[in-house]
Amino acid sequence: MESNRVDDNKLIALIALLASCLIVVSVLFGMTYYSDVRGQNPQHLDIKSCYIKE
């Protein structure tokens, strides 16, 4: 009966690890997305800077 308890603990630990990784990835994605959306201002965007100057 003891080995069954150890297997359950390993399964719970694995699920907790995967859930915490999912939370971290979601938070990092959200921070990146919101900083990108908030950081771009169309009035300050220089569209001519990507062309070769002659």
mmCIF entry with sequence, helices, sheets and N, C-alpha, C, O atoms, coordinates in Angstrom:
data_MODEL
# 
_entry.id   MODEL 
# 
_entity.id                         1 
_entity.type                       polymer 
_entity.pdbx_number_of_molecules   1 
# 
_entity_poly.entity_id                      1 
_entity_poly.type                           'polypeptide(L)' 
_entity_poly.nstd_linkage                   no 
_entity_poly.nstd_monomer                   no 
_entity_poly.pdbx_seq_one_letter_code       MESNRVDDNKLIALIALLASCLIVVSVLFGMTYYSDVRGQNPQHLDIKSCYIKE 
_entity_poly.pdbx_seq_one_letter_code_can   MESNRVDDNKLIALIALLASCLIVVSVLFGMTYYSDVRGQNPQHLDIKSCYIKE 
_entity_poly.pdbx_strand_id                 A 
# 
loop_
_entity_poly_seq.entity_id 
_entity_poly_seq.num 
_entity_poly_seq.mon_id 
_entity_poly_seq.hetero 
1 1  MET n 
1 2  GLU n 
1 3  SER n 
1 4  ASN n 
1 5  ARG n 
1 6  VAL n 
1 7  ASP n 
1 8  ASP n 
1 9  ASN n 
1 10 LYS n 
1 11 LEU n 
1 12 ILE n 
1 13 ALA n 
1 14 LEU n 
1 15 ILE n 
1 16 ALA n 
1 17 LEU n 
1 18 LEU n 
1 19 ALA n 
1 20 SER n 
1 21 CYS n 
1 22 LEU n 
1 23 ILE n 
1 24 VAL n 
1 25 VAL n 
1 26 SER n 
1 27 VAL n 
1 28 LEU n 
1 29 PHE n 
1 30 GLY n 
1 31 MET n 
1 32 THR n 
1 33 TYR n 
1 34 TYR n 
1 35 SER n 
1 36 ASP n 
1 37 VAL n 
1 38 ARG n 
1 39 GLY n 
1 40 GLN n 
1 41 ASN n 
1 42 PRO n 
1 43 GLN n 
1 44 HIS n 
1 45 LEU n 
1 46 ASP n 
1 47 ILE n 
1 48 LYS n 
1 49 SER n 
1 50 CYS n 
1 51 TYR n 
1 52 ILE n 
1 53 LYS n 
1 54 GLU n 
# 
_struct_asym.id          A 
_struct_asym.entity_id   1 
# 
loop_
_struct_conf.conf_type_id 
_struct_conf.id 
_struct_conf.pdbx_PDB_helix_id 
_struct_conf.beg_label_comp_id 
_struct_conf.beg_label_asym_id 
_struct_conf.beg_label_seq_id 
_struct_conf.pdbx_beg_PDB_ins_code 
_struct_conf.end_label_comp_id 
_struct_conf.end_label_asym_id 
_struct_conf.end_label_seq_id 
_struct_conf.pdbx_end_PDB_ins_code 
_struct_conf.beg_auth_comp_id 
_struct_conf.beg_auth_asym_id 
_struct_conf.beg_auth_seq_id 
_struct_conf.end_auth_comp_id 
_struct_conf.end_auth_asym_id 
_struct_conf.end_auth_seq_id 
_struct_conf.pdbx_PDB_helix_class 
_struct_conf.details 
_struct_conf.pdbx_PDB_helix_length 
HELX_P HELX_P1 AA1 GLU A 2  ? GLY A 39 ? GLU A 2  GLY A 39 1 ? 38 
HELX_P HELX_P2 AA2 PRO A 42 ? HIS A 44 ? PRO A 42 HIS A 44 5 ? 3  
HELX_P HELX_P3 AA3 ILE A 47 ? CYS A 50 ? ILE A 47 CYS A 50 5 ? 4  
# 
_struct_conf_type.id          HELX_P 
_struct_conf_type.criteria    ? 
_struct_conf_type.reference   ? 
# 
loop_
_atom_site.group_PDB 
_atom_site.id 
_atom_site.type_symbol 
_atom_site.label_atom_id 
_atom_site.label_alt_id 
_atom_site.label_comp_id 
_atom_site.label_asym_id 
_atom_site.label_entity_id 
_atom_site.label_seq_id 
_atom_site.pdbx_PDB_ins_code 
_atom_site.Cartn_x 
_atom_site.Cartn_y 
_atom_site.Cartn_z 
_atom_site.occupancy 
_atom_site.B_iso_or_equiv 
_atom_site.pdbx_formal_charge 
_atom_site.auth_seq_id 
_atom_site.auth_comp_id 
_atom_site.auth_asym_id 
_atom_site.auth_atom_id 
_atom_site.pdbx_PDB_model_num 
ATOM 1   N N  . MET A 1 1  ? 0.816  -1.194 0.000   1.00 0.00 ? 1  MET A N  1 
ATOM 2   C CA . MET A 1 1  ? 0.000  0.000  0.000   1.00 0.00 ? 1  MET A CA 1 
ATOM 3   C C  . MET A 1 1  ? 0.859  1.257  0.000   1.00 0.00 ? 1  MET A C  1 
ATOM 4   O O  . MET A 1 1  ? 0.430  2.301  -0.492  1.00 0.00 ? 1  MET A O  1 
ATOM 5   N N  . GLU A 1 2  ? 2.071  1.165  0.550   1.00 0.00 ? 2  GLU A N  1 
ATOM 6   C CA . GLU A 1 2  ? 2.942  2.327  0.633   1.00 0.00 ? 2  GLU A CA 1 
ATOM 7   C C  . GLU A 1 2  ? 3.432  2.765  -0.751  1.00 0.00 ? 2  GLU A C  1 
ATOM 8   O O  . GLU A 1 2  ? 3.552  3.965  -1.001  1.00 0.00 ? 2  GLU A O  1 
ATOM 9   N N  . SER A 1 3  ? 3.713  1.837  -1.640  1.00 0.00 ? 3  SER A N  1 
ATOM 10  C CA . SER A 1 3  ? 4.199  2.212  -2.974  1.00 0.00 ? 3  SER A CA 1 
ATOM 11  C C  . SER A 1 3  ? 3.125  2.933  -3.768  1.00 0.00 ? 3  SER A C  1 
ATOM 12  O O  . SER A 1 3  ? 3.438  3.777  -4.609  1.00 0.00 ? 3  SER A O  1 
ATOM 13  N N  . ASN A 1 4  ? 1.886  2.618  -3.518  1.00 0.00 ? 4  ASN A N  1 
ATOM 14  C CA . ASN A 1 4  ? 0.780  3.291  -4.186  1.00 0.00 ? 4  ASN A CA 1 
ATOM 15  C C  . ASN A 1 4  ? 0.705  4.749  -3.744  1.00 0.00 ? 4  ASN A C  1 
ATOM 16  O O  . ASN A 1 4  ? 0.397  5.628  -4.548  1.00 0.00 ? 4  ASN A O  1 
ATOM 17  N N  . ARG A 1 5  ? 0.984  5.004  -2.482  1.00 0.00 ? 5  ARG A N  1 
ATOM 18  C CA . ARG A 1 5  ? 0.959  6.366  -1.941  1.00 0.00 ? 5  ARG A CA 1 
ATOM 19  C C  . ARG A 1 5  ? 2.082  7.203  -2.552  1.00 0.00 ? 5  ARG A C  1 
ATOM 20  O O  . ARG A 1 5  ? 1.885  8.384  -2.840  1.00 0.00 ? 5  ARG A O  1 
ATOM 21  N N  . VAL A 1 6  ? 3.268  6.596  -2.753  1.00 0.00 ? 6  VAL A N  1 
ATOM 22  C CA . VAL A 1 6  ? 4.393  7.301  -3.346  1.00 0.00 ? 6  VAL A CA 1 
ATOM 23  C C  . VAL A 1 6  ? 4.090  7.657  -4.797  1.00 0.00 ? 6  VAL A C  1 
ATOM 24  O O  . VAL A 1 6  ? 4.439  8.745  -5.254  1.00 0.00 ? 6  VAL A O  1 
ATOM 25  N N  . ASP A 1 7  ? 3.445  6.752  -5.520  1.00 0.00 ? 7  ASP A N  1 
ATOM 26  C CA . ASP A 1 7  ? 3.075  7.037  -6.910  1.00 0.00 ? 7  ASP A CA 1 
ATOM 27  C C  . ASP A 1 7  ? 2.086  8.185  -6.994  1.00 0.00 ? 7  ASP A C  1 
ATOM 28  O O  . ASP A 1 7  ? 2.170  9.016  -7.898  1.00 0.00 ? 7  ASP A O  1 
ATOM 29  N N  . ASP A 1 8  ? 1.144  8.236  -6.050  1.00 0.00 ? 8  ASP A N  1 
ATOM 30  C CA . ASP A 1 8  ? 0.178  9.336  -6.036  1.00 0.00 ? 8  ASP A CA 1 
ATOM 31  C C  . ASP A 1 8  ? 0.875  10.664 -5.756  1.00 0.00 ? 8  ASP A C  1 
ATOM 32  O O  . ASP A 1 8  ? 0.539  11.681 -6.362  1.00 0.00 ? 8  ASP A O  1 
ATOM 33  N N  . ASN A 1 9  ? 1.835  10.658 -4.851  1.00 0.00 ? 9  ASN A N  1 
ATOM 34  C CA . ASN A 1 9  ? 2.562  11.888 -4.537  1.00 0.00 ? 9  ASN A CA 1 
ATOM 35  C C  . ASN A 1 9  ? 3.386  12.369 -5.727  1.00 0.00 ? 9  ASN A C  1 
ATOM 36  O O  . ASN A 1 9  ? 3.473  13.571 -5.978  1.00 0.00 ? 9  ASN A O  1 
ATOM 37  N N  . LYS A 1 10 ? 3.986  11.444 -6.456  1.00 0.00 ? 10 LYS A N  1 
ATOM 38  C CA . LYS A 1 10 ? 4.755  11.821 -7.646  1.00 0.00 ? 10 LYS A CA 1 
ATOM 39  C C  . LYS A 1 10 ? 3.837  12.395 -8.721  1.00 0.00 ? 10 LYS A C  1 
ATOM 40  O O  . LYS A 1 10 ? 4.200  13.355 -9.401  1.00 0.00 ? 10 LYS A O  1 
ATOM 41  N N  . LEU A 1 11 ? 2.662  11.817 -8.874  1.00 0.00 ? 11 LEU A N  1 
ATOM 42  C CA . LEU A 1 11 ? 1.712  12.315 -9.864  1.00 0.00 ? 11 LEU A CA 1 
ATOM 43  C C  . LEU A 1 11 ? 1.218  13.710 -9.496  1.00 0.00 ? 11 LEU A C  1 
ATOM 44  O O  . LEU A 1 11 ? 1.102  14.575 -10.365 1.00 0.00 ? 11 LEU A O  1 
ATOM 45  N N  . ILE A 1 12 ? 0.929  13.933 -8.226  1.00 0.00 ? 12 ILE A N  1 
ATOM 46  C CA . ILE A 1 12 ? 0.485  15.259 -7.775  1.00 0.00 ? 12 ILE A CA 1 
ATOM 47  C C  . ILE A 1 12 ? 1.602  16.282 -7.953  1.00 0.00 ? 12 ILE A C  1 
ATOM 48  O O  . ILE A 1 12 ? 1.346  17.417 -8.354  1.00 0.00 ? 12 ILE A O  1 
ATOM 49  N N  . ALA A 1 13 ? 2.846  15.884 -7.655  1.00 0.00 ? 13 ALA A N  1 
ATOM 50  C CA . ALA A 1 13 ? 3.979  16.799 -7.836  1.00 0.00 ? 13 ALA A CA 1 
ATOM 51  C C  . ALA A 1 13 ? 4.184  17.137 -9.304  1.00 0.00 ? 13 ALA A C  1 
ATOM 52  O O  . ALA A 1 13 ? 4.499  18.281 -9.632  1.00 0.00 ? 13 ALA A O  1 
ATOM 53  N N  . LEU A 1 14 ? 4.015  16.175 -10.183 1.00 0.00 ? 14 LEU A N  1 
ATOM 54  C CA . LEU A 1 14 ? 4.168  16.424 -11.622 1.00 0.00 ? 14 LEU A CA 1 
ATOM 55  C C  . LEU A 1 14 ? 3.076  17.354 -12.131 1.00 0.00 ? 14 LEU A C  1 
ATOM 56  O O  . LEU A 1 14 ? 3.346  18.260 -12.919 1.00 0.00 ? 14 LEU A O  1 
ATOM 57  N N  . ILE A 1 15 ? 1.849  17.135 -11.685 1.00 0.00 ? 15 ILE A N  1 
ATOM 58  C CA . ILE A 1 15 ? 0.747  18.012 -12.102 1.00 0.00 ? 15 ILE A CA 1 
ATOM 59  C C  . ILE A 1 15 ? 0.967  19.430 -11.584 1.00 0.00 ? 15 ILE A C  1 
ATOM 60  O O  . ILE A 1 15 ? 0.711  20.395 -12.303 1.00 0.00 ? 15 ILE A O  1 
ATOM 61  N N  . ALA A 1 16 ? 1.436  19.567 -10.348 1.00 0.00 ? 16 ALA A N  1 
ATOM 62  C CA . ALA A 1 16 ? 1.708  20.895 -9.784  1.00 0.00 ? 16 ALA A CA 1 
ATOM 63  C C  . ALA A 1 16 ? 2.838  21.589 -10.546 1.00 0.00 ? 16 ALA A C  1 
ATOM 64  O O  . ALA A 1 16 ? 2.772  22.795 -10.787 1.00 0.00 ? 16 ALA A O  1 
ATOM 65  N N  . LEU A 1 17 ? 3.868  20.840 -10.923 1.00 0.00 ? 17 LEU A N  1 
ATOM 66  C CA . LEU A 1 17 ? 4.970  21.419 -11.687 1.00 0.00 ? 17 LEU A CA 1 
ATOM 67  C C  . LEU A 1 17 ? 4.505  21.893 -13.056 1.00 0.00 ? 17 LEU A C  1 
ATOM 68  O O  . LEU A 1 17 ? 4.873  22.985 -13.491 1.00 0.00 ? 17 LEU A O  1 
ATOM 69  N N  . LEU A 1 18 ? 3.715  21.098 -13.729 1.00 0.00 ? 18 LEU A N  1 
ATOM 70  C CA . LEU A 1 18 ? 3.201  21.500 -15.043 1.00 0.00 ? 18 LEU A CA 1 
ATOM 71  C C  . LEU A 1 18 ? 2.258  22.700 -14.936 1.00 0.00 ? 18 LEU A C  1 
ATOM 72  O O  . LEU A 1 18 ? 2.275  23.582 -15.794 1.00 0.00 ? 18 LEU A O  1 
ATOM 73  N N  . ALA A 1 19 ? 1.446  22.733 -13.898 1.00 0.00 ? 19 ALA A N  1 
ATOM 74  C CA . ALA A 1 19 ? 0.542  23.874 -13.707 1.00 0.00 ? 19 ALA A CA 1 
ATOM 75  C C  . ALA A 1 19 ? 1.321  25.147 -13.418 1.00 0.00 ? 19 ALA A C  1 
ATOM 76  O O  . ALA A 1 19 ? 0.976  26.217 -13.920 1.00 0.00 ? 19 ALA A O  1 
ATOM 77  N N  . SER A 1 20 ? 2.368  25.036 -12.613 1.00 0.00 ? 20 SER A N  1 
ATOM 78  C CA . SER A 1 20 ? 3.163  26.238 -12.317 1.00 0.00 ? 20 SER A CA 1 
ATOM 79  C C  . SER A 1 20 ? 3.915  26.717 -13.557 1.00 0.00 ? 20 SER A C  1 
ATOM 80  O O  . SER A 1 20 ? 4.061  27.923 -13.760 1.00 0.00 ? 20 SER A O  1 
ATOM 81  N N  . CYS A 1 21 ? 4.387  25.802 -14.376 1.00 0.00 ? 21 CYS A N  1 
ATOM 82  C CA . CYS A 1 21 ? 5.036  26.201 -15.639 1.00 0.00 ? 21 CYS A CA 1 
ATOM 83  C C  . CYS A 1 21 ? 4.046  26.896 -16.557 1.00 0.00 ? 21 CYS A C  1 
ATOM 84  O O  . CYS A 1 21 ? 4.392  27.883 -17.205 1.00 0.00 ? 21 CYS A O  1 
ATOM 85  N N  . LEU A 1 22 ? 2.832  26.401 -16.621 1.00 0.00 ? 22 LEU A N  1 
ATOM 86  C CA . LEU A 1 22 ? 1.804  27.030 -17.445 1.00 0.00 ? 22 LEU A CA 1 
ATOM 87  C C  . LEU A 1 22 ? 1.485  28.438 -16.956 1.00 0.00 ? 22 LEU A C  1 
ATOM 88  O O  . LEU A 1 22 ? 1.291  29.348 -17.763 1.00 0.00 ? 22 LEU A O  1 
ATOM 89  N N  . ILE A 1 23 ? 1.431  28.620 -15.650 1.00 0.00 ? 23 ILE A N  1 
ATOM 90  C CA . ILE A 1 23 ? 1.160  29.945 -15.086 1.00 0.00 ? 23 ILE A CA 1 
ATOM 91  C C  . ILE A 1 23 ? 2.305  30.905 -15.413 1.00 0.00 ? 23 ILE A C  1 
ATOM 92  O O  . ILE A 1 23 ? 2.060  32.051 -15.789 1.00 0.00 ? 23 ILE A O  1 
ATOM 93  N N  . VAL A 1 24 ? 3.544  30.450 -15.274 1.00 0.00 ? 24 VAL A N  1 
ATOM 94  C CA . VAL A 1 24 ? 4.702  31.305 -15.557 1.00 0.00 ? 24 VAL A CA 1 
ATOM 95  C C  . VAL A 1 24 ? 4.734  31.698 -17.029 1.00 0.00 ? 24 VAL A C  1 
ATOM 96  O O  . VAL A 1 24 ? 4.974  32.862 -17.353 1.00 0.00 ? 24 VAL A O  1 
ATOM 97  N N  . VAL A 1 25 ? 4.496  30.747 -17.918 1.00 0.00 ? 25 VAL A N  1 
ATOM 98  C CA . VAL A 1 25 ? 4.505  31.053 -19.353 1.00 0.00 ? 25 VAL A CA 1 
ATOM 99  C C  . VAL A 1 25 ? 3.373  32.018 -19.700 1.00 0.00 ? 25 VAL A C  1 
ATOM 100 O O  . VAL A 1 25 ? 3.560  32.923 -20.514 1.00 0.00 ? 25 VAL A O  1 
ATOM 101 N N  . SER A 1 26 ? 2.211  31.834 -19.097 1.00 0.00 ? 26 SER A N  1 
ATOM 102 C CA . SER A 1 26 ? 1.086  32.734 -19.365 1.00 0.00 ? 26 SER A CA 1 
ATOM 103 C C  . SER A 1 26 ? 1.379  34.153 -18.884 1.00 0.00 ? 26 SER A C  1 
ATOM 104 O O  . SER A 1 26 ? 1.057  35.121 -19.572 1.00 0.00 ? 26 SER A O  1 
ATOM 105 N N  . VAL A 1 27 ? 1.988  34.280 -17.707 1.00 0.00 ? 27 VAL A N  1 
ATOM 106 C CA . VAL A 1 27 ? 2.319  35.608 -17.182 1.00 0.00 ? 27 VAL A CA 1 
ATOM 107 C C  . VAL A 1 27 ? 3.366  36.284 -18.064 1.00 0.00 ? 27 VAL A C  1 
ATOM 108 O O  . VAL A 1 27 ? 3.244  37.472 -18.365 1.00 0.00 ? 27 VAL A O  1 
ATOM 109 N N  . LEU A 1 28 ? 4.385  35.547 -18.478 1.00 0.00 ? 28 LEU A N  1 
ATOM 110 C CA . LEU A 1 28 ? 5.407  36.130 -19.345 1.00 0.00 ? 28 LEU A CA 1 
ATOM 111 C C  . LEU A 1 28 ? 4.835  36.538 -20.698 1.00 0.00 ? 28 LEU A C  1 
ATOM 112 O O  . LEU A 1 28 ? 5.193  37.589 -21.231 1.00 0.00 ? 28 LEU A O  1 
ATOM 113 N N  . PHE A 1 29 ? 3.953  35.719 -21.253 1.00 0.00 ? 29 PHE A N  1 
ATOM 114 C CA . PHE A 1 29 ? 3.319  36.075 -22.514 1.00 0.00 ? 29 PHE A CA 1 
ATOM 115 C C  . PHE A 1 29 ? 2.459  37.324 -22.354 1.00 0.00 ? 29 PHE A C  1 
ATOM 116 O O  . PHE A 1 29 ? 2.476  38.207 -23.211 1.00 0.00 ? 29 PHE A O  1 
ATOM 117 N N  . GLY A 1 30 ? 1.711  37.398 -21.263 1.00 0.00 ? 30 GLY A N  1 
ATOM 118 C CA . GLY A 1 30 ? 0.870  38.571 -21.018 1.00 0.00 ? 30 GLY A CA 1 
ATOM 119 C C  . GLY A 1 30 ? 1.684  39.834 -20.849 1.00 0.00 ? 30 GLY A C  1 
ATOM 120 O O  . GLY A 1 30 ? 1.326  40.884 -21.383 1.00 0.00 ? 30 GLY A O  1 
ATOM 121 N N  . MET A 1 31 ? 2.783  39.741 -20.108 1.00 0.00 ? 31 MET A N  1 
ATOM 122 C CA . MET A 1 31 ? 3.640  40.920 -19.926 1.00 0.00 ? 31 MET A CA 1 
ATOM 123 C C  . MET A 1 31 ? 4.232  41.375 -21.257 1.00 0.00 ? 31 MET A C  1 
ATOM 124 O O  . MET A 1 31 ? 4.276  42.571 -21.544 1.00 0.00 ? 31 MET A O  1 
ATOM 125 N N  . THR A 1 32 ? 4.681  40.430 -22.062 1.00 0.00 ? 32 THR A N  1 
ATOM 126 C CA . THR A 1 32 ? 5.249  40.777 -23.363 1.00 0.00 ? 32 THR A CA 1 
ATOM 127 C C  . THR A 1 32 ? 4.202  41.388 -24.280 1.00 0.00 ? 32 THR A C  1 
ATOM 128 O O  . THR A 1 32 ? 4.467  42.382 -24.957 1.00 0.00 ? 32 THR A O  1 
ATOM 129 N N  . TYR A 1 33 ? 3.016  40.796 -24.304 1.00 0.00 ? 33 TYR A N  1 
ATOM 130 C CA . TYR A 1 33 ? 1.955  41.293 -25.171 1.00 0.00 ? 33 TYR A CA 1 
ATOM 131 C C  . TYR A 1 33 ? 1.528  42.701 -24.772 1.00 0.00 ? 33 TYR A C  1 
ATOM 132 O O  . TYR A 1 33 ? 1.408  43.580 -25.625 1.00 0.00 ? 33 TYR A O  1 
ATOM 133 N N  . TYR A 1 34 ? 1.299  42.919 -23.474 1.00 0.00 ? 34 TYR A N  1 
ATOM 134 C CA . TYR A 1 34 ? 0.841  44.233 -23.044 1.00 0.00 ? 34 TYR A CA 1 
ATOM 135 C C  . TYR A 1 34 ? 1.917  45.300 -23.181 1.00 0.00 ? 34 TYR A C  1 
ATOM 136 O O  . TYR A 1 34 ? 1.601  46.458 -23.457 1.00 0.00 ? 34 TYR A O  1 
ATOM 137 N N  . SER A 1 35 ? 3.171  44.936 -22.994 1.00 0.00 ? 35 SER A N  1 
ATOM 138 C CA . SER A 1 35 ? 4.225  45.941 -23.185 1.00 0.00 ? 35 SER A CA 1 
ATOM 139 C C  . SER A 1 35 ? 4.375  46.280 -24.665 1.00 0.00 ? 35 SER A C  1 
ATOM 140 O O  . SER A 1 35 ? 4.709  47.413 -25.011 1.00 0.00 ? 35 SER A O  1 
ATOM 141 N N  . ASP A 1 36 ? 4.132  45.314 -25.532 1.00 0.00 ? 36 ASP A N  1 
ATOM 142 C CA . ASP A 1 36 ? 4.204  45.578 -26.969 1.00 0.00 ? 36 ASP A CA 1 
ATOM 143 C C  . ASP A 1 36 ? 3.027  46.435 -27.427 1.00 0.00 ? 36 ASP A C  1 
ATOM 144 O O  . ASP A 1 36 ? 3.211  47.366 -28.211 1.00 0.00 ? 36 ASP A O  1 
ATOM 145 N N  . VAL A 1 37 ? 1.847  46.139 -26.957 1.00 0.00 ? 37 VAL A N  1 
ATOM 146 C CA . VAL A 1 37 ? 0.661  46.899 -27.362 1.00 0.00 ? 37 VAL A CA 1 
ATOM 147 C C  . VAL A 1 37 ? 0.724  48.313 -26.805 1.00 0.00 ? 37 VAL A C  1 
ATOM 148 O O  . VAL A 1 37 ? 0.396  49.274 -27.502 1.00 0.00 ? 37 VAL A O  1 
ATOM 149 N N  . ARG A 1 38 ? 1.141  48.441 -25.559 1.00 0.00 ? 38 ARG A N  1 
ATOM 150 C CA . ARG A 1 38 ? 1.182  49.754 -24.920 1.00 0.00 ? 38 ARG A CA 1 
ATOM 151 C C  . ARG A 1 38 ? 2.367  50.577 -25.407 1.00 0.00 ? 38 ARG A C  1 
ATOM 152 O O  . ARG A 1 38 ? 2.296  51.806 -25.419 1.00 0.00 ? 38 ARG A O  1 
ATOM 153 N N  . GLY A 1 39 ? 3.454  49.924 -25.809 1.00 0.00 ? 39 GLY A N  1 
ATOM 154 C CA . GLY A 1 39 ? 4.675  50.630 -26.177 1.00 0.00 ? 39 GLY A CA 1 
ATOM 155 C C  . GLY A 1 39 ? 4.635  51.264 -27.553 1.00 0.00 ? 39 GLY A C  1 
ATOM 156 O O  . GLY A 1 39 ? 5.377  52.211 -27.812 1.00 0.00 ? 39 GLY A O  1 
ATOM 157 N N  . GLN A 1 40 ? 3.793  50.768 -28.437 1.00 0.00 ? 40 GLN A N  1 
ATOM 158 C CA . GLN A 1 40 ? 3.765  51.316 -29.793 1.00 0.00 ? 40 GLN A CA 1 
ATOM 159 C C  . GLN A 1 40 ? 2.786  52.479 -29.867 1.00 0.00 ? 40 GLN A C  1 
ATOM 160 O O  . GLN A 1 40 ? 1.620  52.369 -29.486 1.00 0.00 ? 40 GLN A O  1 
ATOM 161 N N  . ASN A 1 41 ? 3.293  53.585 -30.366 1.00 0.00 ? 41 ASN A N  1 
ATOM 162 C CA . ASN A 1 41 ? 2.462  54.760 -30.576 1.00 0.00 ? 41 ASN A CA 1 
ATOM 163 C C  . ASN A 1 41 ? 2.535  55.087 -32.071 1.00 0.00 ? 41 ASN A C  1 
ATOM 164 O O  . ASN A 1 41 ? 3.610  55.423 -32.567 1.00 0.00 ? 41 ASN A O  1 
ATOM 165 N N  . PRO A 1 42 ? 1.420  54.997 -32.797 1.00 0.00 ? 42 PRO A N  1 
ATOM 166 C CA . PRO A 1 42 ? 1.463  55.201 -34.253 1.00 0.00 ? 42 PRO A CA 1 
ATOM 167 C C  . PRO A 1 42 ? 1.956  56.594 -34.663 1.00 0.00 ? 42 PRO A C  1 
ATOM 168 O O  . PRO A 1 42 ? 2.486  56.738 -35.765 1.00 0.00 ? 42 PRO A O  1 
ATOM 169 N N  . GLN A 1 43 ? 1.803  57.612 -33.831 1.00 0.00 ? 43 GLN A N  1 
ATOM 170 C CA . GLN A 1 43 ? 2.252  58.941 -34.211 1.00 0.00 ? 43 GLN A CA 1 
ATOM 171 C C  . GLN A 1 43 ? 3.776  59.036 -34.216 1.00 0.00 ? 43 GLN A C  1 
ATOM 172 O O  . GLN A 1 43 ? 4.339  59.812 -34.988 1.00 0.00 ? 43 GLN A O  1 
ATOM 173 N N  . HIS A 1 44 ? 4.444  58.272 -33.379 1.00 0.00 ? 44 HIS A N  1 
ATOM 174 C CA . HIS A 1 44 ? 5.897  58.337 -33.289 1.00 0.00 ? 44 HIS A CA 1 
ATOM 175 C C  . HIS A 1 44 ? 6.585  57.301 -34.172 1.00 0.00 ? 44 HIS A C  1 
ATOM 176 O O  . HIS A 1 44 ? 7.810  57.183 -34.135 1.00 0.00 ? 44 HIS A O  1 
ATOM 177 N N  . LEU A 1 45 ? 5.838  56.562 -34.948 1.00 0.00 ? 45 LEU A N  1 
ATOM 178 C CA . LEU A 1 45 ? 6.408  55.526 -35.806 1.00 0.00 ? 45 LEU A CA 1 
ATOM 179 C C  . LEU A 1 45 ? 6.910  56.157 -37.096 1.00 0.00 ? 45 LEU A C  1 
ATOM 180 O O  . LEU A 1 45 ? 6.146  56.783 -37.830 1.00 0.00 ? 45 LEU A O  1 
ATOM 181 N N  . ASP A 1 46 ? 8.193  55.989 -37.364 1.00 0.00 ? 46 ASP A N  1 
ATOM 182 C CA . ASP A 1 46 ? 8.790  56.542 -38.576 1.00 0.00 ? 46 ASP A CA 1 
ATOM 183 C C  . ASP A 1 46 ? 8.791  55.462 -39.642 1.00 0.00 ? 46 ASP A C  1 
ATOM 184 O O  . ASP A 1 46 ? 9.612  54.546 -39.608 1.00 0.00 ? 46 ASP A O  1 
ATOM 185 N N  . ILE A 1 47 ? 7.874  55.571 -40.583 1.00 0.00 ? 47 ILE A N  1 
ATOM 186 C CA . ILE A 1 47 ? 7.753  54.512 -41.589 1.00 0.00 ? 47 ILE A CA 1 
ATOM 187 C C  . ILE A 1 47 ? 8.829  54.620 -42.668 1.00 0.00 ? 47 ILE A C  1 
ATOM 188 O O  . ILE A 1 47 ? 9.042  53.661 -43.409 1.00 0.00 ? 47 ILE A O  1 
ATOM 189 N N  . LYS A 1 48 ? 9.503  55.746 -42.775 1.00 0.00 ? 48 LYS A N  1 
ATOM 190 C CA . LYS A 1 48 ? 10.544 55.903 -43.779 1.00 0.00 ? 48 LYS A CA 1 
ATOM 191 C C  . LYS A 1 48 ? 11.885 55.384 -43.321 1.00 0.00 ? 48 LYS A C  1 
ATOM 192 O O  . LYS A 1 48 ? 12.816 55.324 -44.124 1.00 0.00 ? 48 LYS A O  1 
ATOM 193 N N  . SER A 1 49 ? 12.023 55.009 -42.072 1.00 0.00 ? 49 SER A N  1 
ATOM 194 C CA . SER A 1 49 ? 13.314 54.568 -41.564 1.00 0.00 ? 49 SER A CA 1 
ATOM 195 C C  . SER A 1 49 ? 13.702 53.184 -42.082 1.00 0.00 ? 49 SER A C  1 
ATOM 196 O O  . SER A 1 49 ? 14.867 52.802 -41.968 1.00 0.00 ? 49 SER A O  1 
ATOM 197 N N  . CYS A 1 50 ? 12.781 52.435 -42.638 1.00 0.00 ? 50 CYS A N  1 
ATOM 198 C CA . CYS A 1 50 ? 13.122 51.103 -43.117 1.00 0.00 ? 50 CYS A CA 1 
ATOM 199 C C  . CYS A 1 50 ? 13.611 51.120 -44.580 1.00 0.00 ? 50 CYS A C  1 
ATOM 200 O O  . CYS A 1 50 ? 14.031 50.086 -45.101 1.00 0.00 ? 50 CYS A O  1 
ATOM 201 N N  . TYR A 1 51 ? 13.559 52.264 -45.227 1.00 0.00 ? 51 TYR A N  1 
ATOM 202 C CA . TYR A 1 51 ? 14.017 52.357 -46.612 1.00 0.00 ? 51 TYR A CA 1 
ATOM 203 C C  . TYR A 1 51 ? 15.487 52.760 -46.679 1.00 0.00 ? 51 TYR A C  1 
ATOM 204 O O  . TYR A 1 51 ? 16.003 53.399 -45.762 1.00 0.00 ? 51 TYR A O  1 
ATOM 205 N N  . ILE A 1 52 ? 16.148 52.389 -47.751 1.00 0.00 ? 52 ILE A N  1 
ATOM 206 C CA . ILE A 1 52 ? 17.543 52.760 -47.945 1.00 0.00 ? 52 ILE A CA 1 
ATOM 207 C C  . ILE A 1 52 ? 17.609 54.239 -48.334 1.00 0.00 ? 52 ILE A C  1 
ATOM 208 O O  . ILE A 1 52 ? 16.919 54.675 -49.255 1.00 0.00 ? 52 ILE A O  1 
ATOM 209 N N  . LYS A 1 53 ? 18.437 54.999 -47.633 1.00 0.00 ? 53 LYS A N  1 
ATOM 210 C CA . LYS A 1 53 ? 18.564 56.416 -47.943 1.00 0.00 ? 53 LYS A CA 1 
ATOM 211 C C  . LYS A 1 53 ? 19.544 56.585 -49.104 1.00 0.00 ? 53 LYS A C  1 
ATOM 212 O O  . LYS A 1 53 ? 20.607 55.965 -49.143 1.00 0.00 ? 53 LYS A O  1 
ATOM 213 N N  . GLU A 1 54 ? 19.158 57.432 -50.035 1.00 0.00 ? 54 GLU A N  1 
ATOM 214 C CA . GLU A 1 54 ? 19.992 57.640 -51.233 1.00 0.00 ? 54 GLU A CA 1 
ATOM 215 C C  . GLU A 1 54 ? 20.703 58.967 -51.162 1.00 0.00 ? 54 GLU A C  1 
ATOM 216 O O  . GLU A 1 54 ? 21.449 59.317 -52.077 1.00 0.00 ? 54 GLU A O  1 
# 
